[in-house]
């Protein structure tokens, strides 16, 4: 019998549920959401395996960490243009399929838990679902059609292909996880998922992982203040707008007492370094590239203000950014553009600049730099909000509820006559 209410163990037919999580976007355990999910399922008694690419400080082909089996494949391609994605995603899909057979014969799996991007993993989930009766759960991390527009600014063949792949993923899924209500609405409308089969499970920070460290004055590079950023260096992250705001701060406001520490790697990193030199602000900006957790948290702990310059577009407006809640967990005040999900997450822990306006972004940063009392109040508010509402400990029960619904749904489909005798678990699809 399947069970999973509260802290009950997830079982199937009297044995631990076996879960295979597939993710292409980041290496595990550095993908924060996937790692929190994997550990939560392991604590619920599941046999958990993860397939992911190799990455920074995660280069072993196999590791067993905190009760989770991690299988990693090489990723020799990182797409920078639309034509490069078929190669990157095709390679990843082949590696994932081959490794899924390795997991099949070693640990086994009852559920494939697919994390996008890309929306191609349903091909593996569908293969094992329809040939071997496995369950398929879709973990909706990114809205890829909107992401494509954000990156390339057009609706062409590739956009239409992404819409089709997304639709097929939702159609194949038994249960879908949405990271917020905006994504849930997409699952219900564009994905045509039944209301009861879509669960909101936010990407809350794991407070046991957040490192609160002493400030390191060296990171200020001899200046009085530090503004921190952590995240991917991509075209839609708005690093170009942040660098233009730095230029405004230095040249128009005459402020040379503020340094900017930017942590993260990505396809646009080298381009942003060039842009910083072209804008003549490279002396005021440190690009660390990919960094260890210690170095990342050291930068954020030292920062007086943290910034999220994600561009105002449909993708970013509907997406929840992990960095915002990590800033809040460290009690840091935030400046960002005024986006729907960004405002929902941060609330009064952030100031909100006009859409894609470097001048206003600069003004908001300076207003916080020059108001230490406001910084302290906003930081304290953000920390409380994370502790009381947004931390992963508040999301873990929702993940278990989604798995409980998945198991009950599978049992009913296999035994429709007995479905009425087995009540569905109590759960709350909405937040």
N, C-alpha and C positions, 0 to 999 in steps of 0.2 A: 504494500500500500504506500502511496506517495504522501508525504507530509512535510509541512514547512511553515508553521505558524509561530510567530514570536521567535524564540531562540531554538526551536525544534530543529533537529537534524534533517537535512534533505536526503531522502532515500527513495529508492525505486525497487519494487519487488523485494523488499527486505534487505537491500544492500545499499551502500553509499552511492549517491548519484554521481555519475562521471561526466565532467564538463570539459569540453575543448574550446578554449577562447582563441580566436584568430584575429590578429591585428597587424596591419601593414605600416601604419603611420609612424610609429616610434618603437624603439626597443623597450622591452620590459626588463627590469622594473621601473624604467624612467617614464613610461606612460602612466601618469598618476592615477587616472581614472581606472584603467585596466588593472593596475596593481591593487588598488583598493578593492575592486570587485573580486579579483582572484583570491585575495586573502580572506575576504568576507565569506566566499563560498567554501574555502578550505576550512574555516572555522565552523561552518555549518555542517561539516562532516563529508564534504564532497571530495572526490578525487579530481583535482584540477590540473589541467595541462594548458599551456599557452604556446602558440606558434607566433613568432614575431621576427622582424629583421634584426641583424646585428647592428650595433651602434656604439656611440661613445661609451667607453668603459663597460661594454656589454658585448664581448666578442666571442665568448665560448659558445660552441654549438649546442651544448646541453648543460643546464644547471638545475639543481633542486634547492629552492630557497623558500623558507617559511611555509613549507608544506605544498609548494607549487612546482610542478615540473615545467621547465622552460626550454623550448626547442627554438633555436635561432637559425636563420638562413642568411647568407650573404646578400648584400644589396649593392651591386656594382653600378647601378644607374640611379641618378637623381634628376628627375625631369625639371627642365627650366622653361620649356615651351610646350604648347599643346601637343605638338607632334611627338614629344618625348614620353608622354604619359602612357601610351600603349606599350612601349618597351618596358618601362618601370613596372607597371601594373601587371603586364603579362608575365614577366619574370617572377614577380612576387606570387602570383596566382599558381604558377607551376611549382614553386618551392613549397607553398602552403599545402598544395594537394599531395605532394610526395611526403611531406612531413606528417600530414594527417593520417596516412597509412601507417607510418611508424607508430604514432600514438594509438591508432586503432588496434595494433597487435601488441603493444606494450601495456599501456594503462587502460585502453578502451575508452569509449565515450558514448553517452546517451544523448547529449545535447551538444550542438555546435553553436557557440555564442560568437557571432560575427560583428566586428567593430569596423565601421567605415571611417575614413575613406580607404580604398575605393568601394563603389557599390558593385563589385564583381564577386565577392566572397559567397554570394548566394549560389553561385555555380557549384561550389564545394558543398555548401549546406544542402542544396537541392539534390545533389547526387546521393549523399548519404541518407537524406530524408526519404526519397522515393525508392531507393534500392534496398535500404537496410532499416527503414522505419525510425530513423533518428529524429530528434526534435531540433528545430531551428529557431534561435532567438536572434533578433537584429538589434544591435546596440547603435543607435543613430547619433554619431558624434558630429558629423558635418553635413550640411545641406549642399551637396555637391553641385547641383545646377547653379545655385546662387554663388558658390565658391568659384565656379568657372567664370561667371560674369565679372566677379570681383577681380579675378586675375587678368582676364583677357578682354573684358568690355564688349562682348558680342554674344549673340545667340545664333550659332551656326550649327553645322552638323554635329560637332562634338557636344554642344549644349543639349541638342535633342536626344543624342545617344545617352547622356547622363540622366535625363528625365526618364528615359525608357528603362535604364538599369535600376534606377531608384524604384520605379513602379514594380519591376519584377522582384526586387528584393523584398518589398513590403508584401507582395502577393505570396512569396515563398515562406515568409515568417509566420510562425505560430504565435509569437509574442514580440512586441516591439518595445524597446526602452527609449524614451525621449529624455534629453538632458534638460529641457525646460518646457514651459507651456507653449512657446512658439513652435518648437519642434513637434510637440504633441499635435498641434493643429494641422501641421503638414502631414503627419501620419494619418490623421482622420480624413483629410480632404484629398490631397494629391495621392496619398498612399491607400486610401479607401480601407483602412484598417477598422475593425469593429471597436467601439469605444472601450469595451471591457478588456481588450487585448493590448492596450497601450498604457504603459506605466511611466510616470515621470520619476526618474532617478537622477538627481543633480550630481554634478562632479564636485562635491564638497571636499575641502582639504582634510587630510588625515593629520590631526593635531599631534599625534605621536611622532610624526615625521618632521614637522616644522621645527627648525632649529633656531632658538633665540640666542644669538651670540653677541658678545661685546663688539661695539663699533671698532672698525679698523681705520684709523685716520689716514693711513697711506692711500686708501682708495679715493680720498678727496683730492689727491694730487696737489696738495698745498693750498687748496681753496677752503672756504668756510663751510660751504654747503654741498650736499650731494643729492642728485635726483637719480633714482634707480628705475631700471626697466629689466624685465626678464620675459623671454618669449622667443618665438620663431622669428627669424629675419626673412620675411617674405614680402611680396608686393602688396598684399592686402593689410599688412600689419601697421602701415602708416609711419614707418621709421623715417621716411623722407619728410613727412610733415613735422615730426619731432625735431629733425635736424634744422628745418627751416625756422621752427620756434626757437631753437638754440641761437640761431643767427639773429633773430629779433631781440632776444634777451641780451646778447653781447653787444650788438651794434646799435640798436635803437634805444635800449634802456641803459647801455653802458655798464652792464653788470658783468664783472669778470671774477666774481667770488663764488660762482656756482659751477660744479663739475657734473658730468652726466656719465653714469656707469651703465652700459648696455650689455646684458648677459644673454647669450643665445647664438645659435648658428642657423643656417638656412641658405636657400639658393640666392637670396639677395644680399648676403653679408658683404661680399667684396664690393658690390655696387654701392652699398651704403657707405663704406669706407671711402670710396672715390668721391661720393657726393659730399661727405663731410669735408674733404680736402678742397673740393670745388667751392664750397660755401665758406671756406676759411674758418671752420669751427672745429677742425680735427684736434686742436690743442685742448679743447674743452670736453672732448668725448673719448671715453675708453670703450672699445669693442673687445670683449673678452673671448668671443666665440663660445662654443659649447664648454660648459664648466661643470665641475663636480657639485654635488649638493652643498658641500661645505663652502665652496667659493661663491655659489649662487646666494646662499643665505647670508654669507658675510657681507656681500654687496647690499642686499636688501635691509639687513639689520643696521648697516651704516647709513643708509639713505634717510634724508629728512623728509622727502616727498617721493612717492612712486607714481609712475605715469603709464597710461595705457593709450597709445595713440592710434588704436585701430580705426581705420577709415570708416566714415559713415556710409554704409551701403547696405543692401538688403541682407547680405550674408552676415555681416558683423552685427547688424541691428537685432537679428534673431538668435544670435549665438551667445552662450555663456562662456566667458573666458576664465580659465583656471587661474591666471596670474592675478586677477582682481581679488579673488578670495585668498590667495596666498599673501598678497599685500595686507589685506584686512587681518589675517591670522597673526601677522607680525605687528599689528597696531600701527600701520602706516597710513597716513592720509593720501588720497589718490586724486589725480587729475586725468580726465578722459573726455572724449567727445560724448555728446548726449545721445546714447543709444538705448533702446528699450530694455534689453536684457542686462546691459551693463548697469543701468540705473536700478533695475530690480535687485541685482546682487548687492551693489554697494550702498544704495540709498544715501544716507547722510554721511557716509564715510568718504564721499567723493565730491569734488567740484566738477561741473560739466561745461565744457567749452562748446561754442557753436560749431556746427558740422564742418570738419575739414578746414578749419580756420587756424593757421599757425599763429596769427597775431593774438587771437583770443586764448589759444592754448598757452602761449607765453605769458599772457596777463594772469591767467589762473595759476600757473606755476609760481609766478612772482608773488601773488597775493598770499599764497600759503607759506612760501619761504619767509616772508616778512611778518608772519603772524604765528609765533610759536604756540600761543595758547589755543588757537583754533586748530593747529596741527594736532596737538595733544588730545583735544576733545574729539576730533574726527577719528583719530587712530583708536581711541578707547571705544568709541561707538562701533567701529568696524570689528574689533576683537570680540566685543560682546555679541554682536550679530552672528559671527561665525560660531562662537561657543554655543549659543542658544538655539540657532536655527540652521546654519549652513554647513557645519562640519560633517564629515563623512559618517560619523556615528548616527546622525539623523537620517541619512540616506540608506544605510545598510539594511534596515528593516524593510524598506521599499523594494530593494533588490530581492530579498528573500521572498517577499509577497509575490513579486513577478514570477519567480521560479515556482512558487506554490501553485499559482494559476496555470503556469505551463504544464506542470505535472498533472493537475486535475483535468485540464483540457485534453491532454494526451490520453489519460485514462478513460475519459468519456468517449473519445473518438474510437477507442479500441473496444469499449464495452458499453455501447449506447443503452442497452436494456438496464444496466446497473447504474447508469448515471444519476438517476433520480434518488437512488439510495445513498449516494455519496455526495454530501453537500459541498458546494464550492467553498474555498477558504474565504475568510473575511479579509478584504483588502481594499485599498483606496487607490484607484488608478491615478487620480489627480493629486496634486500636492495638498 
